[in-house]
Amino acid sequence: MMQPQLKLDGKEIDVETGRFPDGAVWAKVAGELPATASLMQIRAAAMKNMDDFMLLAQLTEAVRHGCDVRFSHLELPWLPYARQDRHMQQGDSFALKVFASLLNQLAFDKVIVLDPHSEAAAAAITNLVAIPQERCLLQSETLSAALSAGELMLVAPDAGALKKIHAVAQAVGADGFATLTKQRNVATGELTGFRLVEGDVKGKAVLIVDDLCDAGGTFIGSAQVLRDAGALSVSLYVTHGVFSKGVENLLSQGIDRIYTTTSLASAELAANNVDVIDINKIYNA
């Protein structure tokens, strides 16, 4: 269950959450509320389900009930349901649109999201402010230094990553990047047809850059293609690390090093070959 964080005019206010015997969740302000506040900031980190949404909604209502708030900002590092950003096949739902319609009812003046998965988010969510991928990535001092020195070659894992990786390349002054392609069966999720379609990676250390890693099939397949093409090492940056099969699944199948943020992944994942960027650094940059 998510633990939302609340600030009023920059001061942290205690929040309590729990669950009733019937399974319904509850949230309340435990600290003292001022009569008025210029800015309410709520961070809903690692929101994963509609129980978490209810905690956010209840906390928002509780603050507004007890305090006259002028502006309200929501920090939503991970945007739930962003992967289902259209009707993909007969009978399914446009889940992002459904979630956005509920979120919009909370009437935040800003909804600040890290590296949203889909451009459809900007159309669906009122007052969305997207923190771009390059701003997230460059909060890793290790990555920033390596990319600026030309020690890593950027790789886009598929066509969907091209627009973002252009911006990353421009931000670090990279001359270019490699591009991969793949095919996905929408009904089954099966991935096939991994190919390197642009860029010479022979003898180079490469960095695959994307917004999300779930089970990691895209990156395992990509790493194999890159190594077959002569890459010396393969690292991976993803803003949002679900890692549903664990980071070891990736590290044992062709990925040498992983970079991610605490939008979803725990800071405790950090190890010799896993770097975890604190989202506080990104929001405060």
C-alpha positions in Angstrom: 0.0 0.0 0.0 1.3 3.4 -1.0 2.3 5.9 1.7 1.6 9.4 0.3 3.7 12.3 1.4 2.2 15.7 2.1 3.7 19.2 2.3 1.9 22.5 2.9 4.0 25.6 2.0 7.1 23.4 2.1 6.4 22.0 5.6 5.9 18.2 5.9 2.7 17.1 7.4 2.2 13.7 8.9 -0.1 11.3 7.1 -1.6 8.0 8.4 -3.1 5.3 6.2 -4.6 1.9 6.9 -7.3 -0.6 5.9 -10.7 -1.3 7.4 -11.8 -4.9 8.2 -13.8 -5.0 4.9 -10.7 -4.3 2.9 -11.3 -0.6 2.1 -8.4 1.7 2.6 -8.3 4.9 4.6 -6.1 8.0 4.8 -6.1 10.9 7.2 -3.9 14.0 8.1 -2.3 13.2 11.4 -0.5 16.5 11.7 -2.1 19.9 12.4 -3.5 21.7 9.4 -3.1 25.5 9.1 -6.2 27.6 8.2 -4.7 28.5 4.8 -1.9 27.4 2.6 -0.5 28.8 -0.7 0.6 25.4 -1.9 -0.3 21.8 -1.2 2.2 19.2 -2.5 1.4 15.5 -2.5 3.8 12.9 -3.7 2.1 9.6 -4.6 5.2 7.5 -5.2 4.9 3.9 -6.5 1.1 4.2 -7.0 0.2 0.7 -8.4 -3.5 0.1 -8.0 -6.8 1.8 -7.3 -6.4 1.4 -3.5 -3.5 3.7 -3.9 -5.7 6.1 -5.9 -8.3 6.1 -3.1 -5.6 7.0 -0.6 -4.5 9.9 -2.8 -8.1 11.1 -3.3 -9.0 10.8 0.4 -5.9 12.7 1.5 -6.6 15.4 -1.0 -10.2 15.8 0.2 -9.1 15.8 3.8 -6.6 18.6 3.3 -9.0 20.7 1.3 -11.7 20.2 3.9 -9.6 21.4 6.8 -7.4 24.0 5.0 -8.1 26.7 2.4 -5.5 25.7 -0.2 -4.7 28.1 -3.1 -2.6 25.8 -5.4 -2.3 22.0 -5.5 0.6 20.1 -7.0 0.7 16.3 -7.4 4.1 14.6 -7.8 3.3 11.3 -9.5 6.6 9.7 -10.4 5.1 6.6 -12.0 1.9 7.1 -14.1 -0.3 4.0 -13.6 -2.0 2.5 -16.6 0.2 4.4 -19.0 1.0 1.3 -21.0 -2.6 0.8 -22.1 -2.7 4.1 -23.9 -5.2 3.1 -26.6 -7.7 0.4 -27.6 -5.1 -2.2 -28.7 -7.4 -5.0 -29.7 -11.1 -5.9 -29.8 -12.8 -5.9 -26.4 -10.1 -4.2 -24.3 -10.1 -0.8 -22.6 -8.3 2.5 -23.0 -7.2 2.2 -19.3 -5.1 5.4 -19.3 -8.1 7.4 -20.3 -10.2 5.8 -17.6 -7.6 6.5 -14.9 -7.0 10.1 -16.2 -10.7 10.9 -16.0 -10.7 10.0 -12.3 -7.4 11.8 -11.6 -8.7 15.0 -13.3 -11.6 15.1 -10.8 -9.1 15.9 -8.1 -8.3 19.2 -9.9 -4.6 19.6 -9.3 -3.0 22.7 -10.8 0.0 20.5 -11.8 0.5 16.8 -12.1 4.3 16.3 -12.4 5.2 12.9 -13.9 8.7 11.5 -14.5 9.2 10.3 -18.1 5.7 9.2 -18.9 5.4 6.1 -21.0 3.1 7.6 -23.6 2.5 11.0 -25.2 -1.2 10.2 -24.8 -0.7 11.1 -21.1 -0.5 14.8 -22.0 -3.8 14.7 -23.8 -5.5 12.7 -21.1 -4.4 14.3 -17.9 -5.2 17.9 -17.2 -2.2 20.2 -16.3 0.3 17.4 -16.8 4.0 18.5 -16.5 6.3 15.8 -17.8 9.9 15.7 -16.5 11.8 14.4 -19.6 13.9 11.2 -19.8 17.2 13.1 -20.2 16.6 15.1 -17.0 16.0 11.9 -15.1 18.9 10.0 -16.6 21.4 12.8 -16.0 20.9 12.8 -12.3 23.1 9.8 -12.2 26.6 11.3 -11.9 28.2 8.1 -13.2 26.0 8.1 -16.4 26.3 11.8 -16.9 30.1 11.7 -16.9 30.4 8.6 -19.1 28.0 9.9 -21.7 29.5 13.4 -21.7 33.0 11.8 -22.2 31.7 9.6 -25.1 32.4 6.4 -23.2 29.0 4.9 -23.8 27.1 4.7 -27.1 23.3 5.2 -26.8 20.9 2.6 -28.1 17.2 2.9 -28.7 15.6 -0.5 -28.2 12.7 0.1 -30.6 11.0 2.8 -32.7 8.9 3.9 -29.7 12.1 5.1 -28.0 13.5 7.2 -30.8 12.0 10.6 -30.0 13.2 10.4 -26.4 16.7 9.2 -27.2 17.1 12.0 -29.7 16.6 14.4 -26.7 19.0 12.4 -24.5 21.7 12.4 -27.3 21.3 16.2 -27.7 21.5 16.8 -23.9 24.8 14.9 -23.6 26.3 16.0 -26.9 26.4 12.5 -28.4 27.0 12.4 -32.2 24.4 9.6 -32.7 23.0 6.4 -31.4 22.2 2.9 -32.5 18.6 1.7 -33.2 17.1 -1.7 -32.7 13.7 -3.1 -33.8 11.5 -5.9 -32.7 8.0 -7.3 -33.2 5.4 -7.8 -30.4 2.3 -9.9 -30.6 -0.3 -7.7 -28.9 -2.5 -10.6 -28.0 0.2 -12.8 -26.4 3.0 -10.3 -25.6 5.5 -12.5 -27.4 8.6 -10.7 -28.7 10.4 -11.7 -31.9 12.5 -10.3 -34.7 15.1 -8.4 -32.8 17.4 -6.6 -35.3 20.1 -3.9 -35.2 18.9 -1.5 -38.0 21.2 1.5 -37.5 24.6 2.2 -35.8 27.9 0.4 -35.6 28.4 -1.0 -32.0 31.4 -3.1 -32.7 34.1 -2.7 -30.0 31.9 -0.2 -28.0 30.3 -0.1 -24.6 26.6 0.6 -25.2 23.7 1.9 -23.1 20.2 0.9 -23.9 17.8 3.7 -22.9 14.1 3.3 -22.3 11.4 4.5 -19.9 10.2 1.1 -18.4 11.4 -2.4 -17.7 8.9 -5.0 -16.6 9.9 -8.6 -17.2 12.9 -7.4 -19.3 12.3 -9.5 -22.5 13.0 -6.5 -24.7 16.3 -5.8 -23.2 17.5 -9.4 -23.0 16.7 -9.8 -26.7 18.4 -6.5 -27.5 21.5 -7.4 -25.5 21.9 -10.6 -27.5 21.7 -8.7 -30.8 24.2 -6.0 -29.6 26.7 -8.6 -28.4 26.4 -10.5 -31.7 27.2 -7.2 -33.4 30.4 -6.9 -31.4 29.4 -4.7 -28.4 32.0 -4.9 -25.6 29.4 -4.4 -22.9 25.7 -3.7 -22.6 24.3 -1.4 -19.9 20.6 -0.5 -19.4 18.9 2.7 -18.2 15.2 2.7 -17.4 13.4 5.4 -15.5 10.8 3.0 -14.1 12.0 -0.4 -13.0 9.2 -2.9 -12.3 11.6 -5.8 -12.6 8.8 -8.4 -12.2 11.3 -11.2 -12.8 14.1 -9.5 -10.8 17.2 -7.7 -11.8 19.2 -10.9 -11.7 17.2 -12.1 -14.6 18.6 -9.3 -16.7 22.1 -9.4 -15.2 22.4 -13.1 -16.0 21.2 -12.7 -19.6 23.5 -10.2 -21.2 23.0 -6.9 -19.2 26.2 -5.8 -17.4 24.9 -2.9 -15.4 21.4 -1.4 -14.7 20.5 2.2 -13.9 17.0 3.1 -12.7 15.2 5.4 -10.3 13.2 5.1 -7.1 9.9 5.9 -8.9 9.1 2.2 -8.6 12.3 0.4 -7.6 13.5 0.3 -4.0 16.7 2.1 -3.1 17.8 -1.2 -1.5 18.3 -2.7 -5.0 21.5 -0.6 -5.3 24.5 -2.9 -5.7 27.9 -3.1 -7.5 26.1 -3.5 -10.9 22.8 -1.7 -10.1 22.6 2.1 -9.6 19.4 3.6 -8.2 18.7 7.3 -8.6 16.7 9.0 -5.8 13.7 10.7 -7.3 14.3 13.6 -4.9 17.3 14.5 -6.9 15.2 14.6 -10.1 12.3 16.7 -8.6 14.8 19.1 -7.0 17.0 19.5 -10.0 
